[in-house]
Amino acid sequence: MDLQDQLKNLFPDHISEELENELNSKEIDNLWIQEEPIICKYEKRKGKPITILEGYTGANKDFKTLAKDIKKTLSVGGSFKDDKIIIQGDYRDKIMIILRDKGFKVKRVGG
């Protein structure tokens, strides 16, 4: 019996990092795809550029998962408020490519 088997016996509820990453990637792939396009807008707040995504009609949990995936992929900050994803910086083109690869329709608004 090796060390991993002993640890599994001691901590049966523990999920390894590899399994956790696989579960998270499967969760991202199971997002609800909608008919209407997601609106991708550009604004400036307090002189700083931001990208806003809105118009998702699925569950909030799915939208939060999508926000987390976008922020991780682009390595930027952002938040999820009032059924909108707010990303710091002007990343409209990159976000639109990411969303299209996932199967979403995206509409660019504002320039």
PAVO-138122 format. One record per residue (C-alpha): z, y, x; residue in three letters. Coordinates in steps of 0.2 Angstrom, whole numbers, padded with zeros to 4 digits, always signed. Each point is the difference from the previous one (the first is absolute). Example, Ala and Ser with C-alpha at 12.3 -4.5 7.8 and 13.67 -1.06 7.14 Angstrom:
# PAVO-138122
+0039-0022+0062ala/-0003+0017+0006ser/
//
This chain:
# PAVO-138122
+0000+0000+0000met/-0006+0016+0008asp/+0008+0018-0002leu/-0011+0005-0014gln/+0005-0015-0011asp/+0018+0004+0004gln/-0002+0018-0006leu/-0009-0006-0016lys/+0015-0011-0004asn/+0012+0014+0003leu/-0010+0013-0009phe/-0011-0008-0013pro/-0003+0016-0010asp/-0007+0009+0016his/-0019+0004+0000ile/-0008+0002+0017ser/-0010+0015+0005glu/-0016-0010+0000glu/+0002-0006-0018leu/+0006+0018-0005glu/-0016+0007+0007asn/-0010-0013-0009glu/+0008+0004-0017leu/-0002+0019+0002asn/-0019-0002+0004ser/-0002-0011-0015lys/+0009+0013-0011glu/-0011+0013+0006ile/-0016-0010-0004asp/+0006-0003-0018asn/+0000+0018-0005leu/-0007+0004-0018trp/-0017+0008+0002ile/-0005+0012-0014gln/-0016+0006-0008glu/+0003+0019+0002glu/-0001+0007+0018pro/+0015+0006+0010ile/-0001+0019+0003ile/+0001+0005+0018cys/+0004+0018+0002lys/+0004+0012+0015tyr/+0013+0014-0001glu/+0010+0011+0011lys/+0018+0002-0003arg/+0010+0012+0011lys/-0015+0001+0011gly/-0001-0018+0004lys/-0014-0011-0006pro/+0004-0015-0011ile/-0011-0013-0009thr/+0005-0005-0018ile/-0005-0016-0009leu/+0003-0001-0019glu/-0007-0008-0015gly/+0006-0018+0002tyr/+0004-0008-0016thr/+0008-0016+0006gly/+0018-0004+0003ala/+0011+0012+0011asn/+0005-0014+0011lys/-0019-0003+0004asp/-0003+0018+0004phe/+0015+0001+0011lys/-0006-0015+0010thr/-0017+0008+0001leu/+0008+0016+0007ala/+0010-0010+0013lys/-0015-0009+0005asp/-0011+0016+0002ile/+0014+0009+0010lys/+0002-0015+0011lys/-0018-0002+0003thr/-0003+0019+0005leu/+0017+0001+0009ser/+0004+0016-0010val/+0015+0006-0011gly/-0001+0002-0019gly/+0009-0003-0016ser/-0002-0006-0018phe/+0005+0012-0013lys/-0005+0002-0019asp/-0013-0014+0001asp/-0008+0009+0015lys/-0002-0006+0018ile/+0002+0015+0012ile/-0006-0003+0018ile/+0003+0013+0013gln/-0016+0006+0008gly/-0018+0000-0006asp/-0005-0018+0000tyr/-0011-0001-0015arg/-0015-0009+0008asp/+0011-0013+0008lys/+0010-0003-0016ile/-0016-0001-0010met/-0006-0014+0012ile/+0016-0009-0001ile/+0001+0000-0019leu/-0019-0005-0002arg/+0004-0015+0012asp/+0014-0005-0012lys/-0012+0001-0015gly/+0005+0017-0008phe/-0012+0013-0006lys/+0004+0017+0008val/-0005+0018-0005lys/+0001+0014+0013arg/+0006+0016-0008val/+0001+0017+0009gly/-0013+0003+0013gly/
//
